[in-house]
Amino acid sequence: MISVNNLLKKYNGVPVVNNLNFSVQKGEVFGLLGPNGAGKTTTLECIEGMRKSDGGEINISGFNIQQQEKEIRKILGIQLQVASLPENLHPKEAMQLICGWNGQQVRLDLLKRFGLESLSNKQYGQMSTGQKRRLHLALALACNPTIVILDEPTAGLDVQGRAELHEAVRELKDKNTTIILATHDMSEAESLCDRIAIMIQGQIATIGTPAQITSAARRETRITLLTQNNSLLPGHDIGDAHFSKEKDGYGVWTSKDTANAVIALLNNVRHNEDKVIDLRVERPSLEEAFLDLIEGGQ
Ligand SMILES: Nc1ncnc2c1ncn2[C@@H]1O[C@H](COP(=O)(O)OP(=O)(O)OP(=O)(O)O)[C@@H](O)[C@H]1O
């Protein structure tokens, strides 16, 4: 649905996006992660046609962004990281404008969907940051886009707003909408995205499913075990399970080889004629994998 090939973008002669390559499949939620200044927004702006690239090629649904921008505009819904509307515009008027331009029915249902119904007579300049974000999302979805680009959509949203946005993304996915989501929120990326690209200094450091990225992390899996007779405590290394600590009666082991470590621990429990009360296996989180990459890149 979207392919980015050898994308190059420079500001004042300095490349900030450098030889970037990735593609996004139809119906996929694709996350773009990276530290501040990595080049996420610049990449999205090139895809949206809002910035002219200095090299490479971007194709969206078979259209070339440089040559067929008009066609692409019809299928793209964009929620910008920073956007502004006239101060005295009401949300309802903004929706009427957008829908009017596209010659379609006014989507007041979207204002309701994002909790803006009661604010529909409030002026844009009087709305809070989170309320503005909700409005921009509603406007981005107004023309039933087949591709939606969201740049840090939950920044500044309250807990309810965040949950509503996540639900909206899942609904869009159910309708086979293709979504690119730039975010700093690791749990958001982990729960919503089919695949994630982590950008560092204008390049992709890694790309894959959240599970692929976390399993490739340098850190080890944590295995936490509570048994009836505490027969494995005080703890020691058992096979591939390396004893880490004892906490509140639980033993904590770490391992790179999760399956064999768990088998070794459970075999020992059985051998001791003990019984498992609680067992938890925690892979490194996406946040930990992200930090490993960033630290490794420095
Ligand atoms: N208009 C501009 N002129 C010059 N430099 C710019 C401009 N916009 C962005 N940059 C620089 O380009 C680099 C990439 O910025 P960009 O906003 O794309 O990063 P980002 O990954 O989206 O960051 P953040 O997570 O902070 O939003 C940064 O070093 C930034 O300072």
The ligand as a Gaussian input file, in Angstrom:
#p B3LYP/6-31G(d) Opt

LIG

0 1
 N       11.948000      22.805000       9.223000
 C       13.104000      22.349000       9.667000
 N       14.255000      22.986000       9.402000
 C       15.457000      22.494000       9.825000
 N       15.595000      21.379000      10.555000
 C       14.461000      20.708000      10.852000
 C       13.158000      21.145000      10.432000
 N       12.254000      20.264000      10.886000
 C       12.933000      19.318000      11.558000
 N       14.254000      19.577000      11.544000
 C       15.325000      18.742000      12.129000
 O       15.254000      17.475000      11.509000
 C       15.502000      16.429000      12.446000
 C       14.353000      15.458000      12.436000
 O       13.211000      16.115000      12.959000
 P       11.782000      15.407000      13.019000
 O       10.799000      16.405000      13.521000
 O       11.510000      14.752000      11.735000
 O       12.082000      14.291000      14.120000
 P       11.063000      13.410000      14.967000
 O       11.612000      12.032000      14.995000
 O        9.670000      13.558000      14.452000
 O       11.195000      14.077000      16.389000
 P       10.147000      14.194000      17.621000
 O       10.019000      12.841000      18.211000
 O       10.842000      15.150000      18.523000
 O        8.854000      14.730000      17.074000
 C       15.750000      17.119000      13.787000
 O       17.133000      17.230000      13.977000
 C       15.115000      18.476000      13.614000
 O       15.779000      19.446000      14.387000

